Amino acid sequence: MTLLALDIGNTRLKWALYERAAAGEQPLAHGAEFLENIDKLADGPWSGLQAPARMIGCCVAADAIKRRAEEQMEELWDVPAQWVVASSAEAGVSNGYDHPTRLGADRWVAMIGARARMLAEGAARPMVVVMVGTAVTVEALDAEGRFLGGFILPGHGIMLRALESGTAGLHVPTGEVREFPTNTSDALTSGGTFAISGAIERMVQHVRRHCGAEPFCVMTGGAGWKVAPHMAVQFELVESLIFDGLLVIAQERARS
């Protein structure tokens, strides 16, 4: 049964069509659109797709954005929308949030995808799962798949806009990451990058101390490639982590 998977973030809608819901499945087709272009999907990249039998999605944007995506599917196919929300437990991950359903769907799905990837590669270990996008999230899981908690901090763009709006004279081009920046552009870019990497490395330290083991570390998100080279801890950079999680969830739900 073909499956359409959607990942709607704060900036873009990413989609992938799969032959079946199975962990590790490669997409038949995939793409991405900025949110302002969602209404063009049915007449554009989705117009020639094989009709999906199922749809599963993860959305952190406003309900109006989600509804626009549903309208594009309704225009082409008779397929119900199934949106993932965090729960107390699913697909081998248990939720330690104070109010489990308030955990962001993207954070939940990414953890499920990361754990499935880790188990496919070897034995269970504690984990640190990072998404670097408009915002940055840093999650900790123990070896049994319990979500211990996580950080949320601003991404590069939000940091720079905050400094520009609150400080005179900082409207400068994007710089390079340097150990010792000697101009304002490099100082801003380096400061943002090391603020993010420092928070991530602090979580790695927390997990080491709490779990008594070296964590399996995974990073994803549109800006992950900017941060990964500047980490003192080795991270596996995975572009498809949200889709990995959606496939695992869809597979588990089909079995139940």
N, C-alpha and C positions, 0 to 999 in steps of 0.2 A: 504494500500500500504506500503510494507516494506521500511524502510529508513536506509541507512548506513550513519552514522555521523562520521566525521574525525576531530580530533584536532591535528594539526601538530605544535609543538613548536620548540624551539631551540635545544632540546636534544632528544625528543621522539615523535613518532606518536601514538596517542591514538585513538581507534575506538570503535564504538558501533553499533549494529544492533537492530532496533526497529520494532515492528509489525506495528506501524503507527506513523505519526508525530503528537504528542499530548503532551502538557505540562504535566510533571510528569510521562510520560510513562517509564516503567522499561525495560531495554535492554533484548533482547533474548540472546545475546552474546556480549562480549566485551573483549578488550585486549589492550596491549601496546607493542611497539617495539622501540628500539633505532633506530635512523635515518639510521645508517649504515646497518641495517637489513631489510629495507623496501622491498628490492628486493626478500625477502623470503616469503612475505605475501601470494602470490597466491598459492604457493606450500605448505604453512604451515597453519597458523590459519584461513585463508580465504577459504581454499580449500573445506571445508565441509559446508560452510554457505549457507543458503537459499539465492537465488539471490535477491538482493534489487531492488525495482522498482525505487527508487530515491536515490540520494546521495547529501549530503550537507556538506560542510567542512569549516574549519577555518585554515588558514596557515600563520605563521609568519616566516617560514624558506625560503630559497632561492627558486626561481622558479624551479630550477633543482630538488629540493626535491619534490616539488608539482608534477612535471611531472613524477617522478618515482612512486609516489602513483597512478597517473592516469594510468600509464602503467600496474600496477598490477590489477587494476579494469578492464581494457580493455582485459587483458588475460583471465579473468573469466566471465565477464558479459558485456552486452551491456547496460550500464547505463551512462548517461552524468554526468560530474562533475559540480557541482554548488558550487563555492567558494564565501563565504561571504566577502564583503568589506564594510567598514564603509560608511554610507551615511548621508544625512542631518537629516533623521528621519526614524525609523522603529520600529514596535512592541511596541509602547508606549514610546520610548526613543527618544529625540531630541538631536542633536549633536552640542555642543557649541564650538568645536575646530575651530581655525582660518581657517584651510583648512580641512573640514570634512573628505574627502577621505584619508587624510594622517594619521588619527587615526588608530592605530594598530587594525587589525581585531579581535584579541583575547580580547583586551580591550573592544571593542564595543559589542561583543557577550556576554562577561561576565556581562556587565552592563544590557543587555537585560534579561539574565537569572536571575540575582539577583533581578531585579525589578519584574519580574513575580513571583518569589518565595515570595517576600515580600507581594505582593497583594494577593497571595493565602493564606497567613497566617493572614492578617488583613488589616487595613487601610493604605493608602499611607502616607509615611514619607520621609524625606530626607534620603539619603543613602551614605555610604562609602563602596566601593567595592575594595578589595585588592586581588592581585594575587602575590604569593611568589614562584618564580621559578628561572631560570637563572638570570633574572632581576626581580625587584619588581615594581609593578604598584599600585598606590593608587588613586582611582577615587572618585569624589564627584558629586552627583546628588541631585537636589531639589525634593520636594514632587510631583511636576508635571512631573517628569521624564526628566528634562533638565539636560544634562551633563554640569557641571560648569567648569570642568578642573581636572587635575590630575598630580601626581608626577610620575617620573620614577627614580629609583635608583638601584645600583648594588645589586645582591643577595649575599648570604653568600660566594659562591665559587669565584665569581669575586673579592670581597673584599679581601679574603685571598690570592688569586693569585697576586693581585696588591701589597699587602704588602710583599709577599715573593720575588717578582721580584725587589722591590725597596728598600728593607731593608735587611741587612745581618743578618743571624742567626735566621730567623723566619720560618725555615722549621721544623715545629713541628707537632705532632699529633693533631687531633681535640680534643678540650677540652669540658668542661661543662659550662653552663651558671650559673654564680655566681654573687651575689650582690657585693662582694668584692673579685675579683680574686687575687690569690696569686701565680700564675704560668703563664707562657707565653701562654700555650695552652688555659687555661681558659680565659685569658685576651683577646685573639683574638676572641674566640667564643662568649664571652659575649659582646665585643665591637660591633661585627657585628650584633648580635641579638638586642641589645638595640639601635643601629643606625636605624635599620629597624623599630622597634616598636615605637621609638620616632617620626620618620617621619609620621607613620600612626596616632599616637595620635595627632600630630599637625594638620593633615587634619581633624580629628574629631572635634577639637576645631574650626577650620575655618568654618566647616559646621554648628556647633551649633550657632556660632555668626552670620553667614550670613542668615541662615534660621530660627533662633529663635526656634529650636526644636531639640530634641535628635535624631540623625540619627540611622537608621537600618544599622547594620554593618555586612558585610559578607566577609569571607576570603576563598580563594581557592589556588590551586597550589601545586606542589609536595613537597615543603618545608613549607607549611602553618602550619603543625603540630609542626614545630620547634619554630615558632614565637608565635602562639596563646596562649600557656601557660604563656607567659611573657608580655602579654598586660595588661595595667591598665584599658582598656575599653573592655567590653564583645563583642566578635565576634562570629557569627555563622560560624563554619567551614564546608564548603560544598565541597566535592570532585568533584562533577559532574557539576560545575557551567557553564563551557563552553558547555557541552552537553545540559544542561537545556536551554541555550540560543539558541543553534542550533535547538532544538525541537520547541521552540516558534516561531523562524523565519520561519522554514519550515511550521508550521501550519498556520501562517499568510499569507505566500505566496500562499499556496494551496487554501486559501479562496478568494484571489484576482483574 
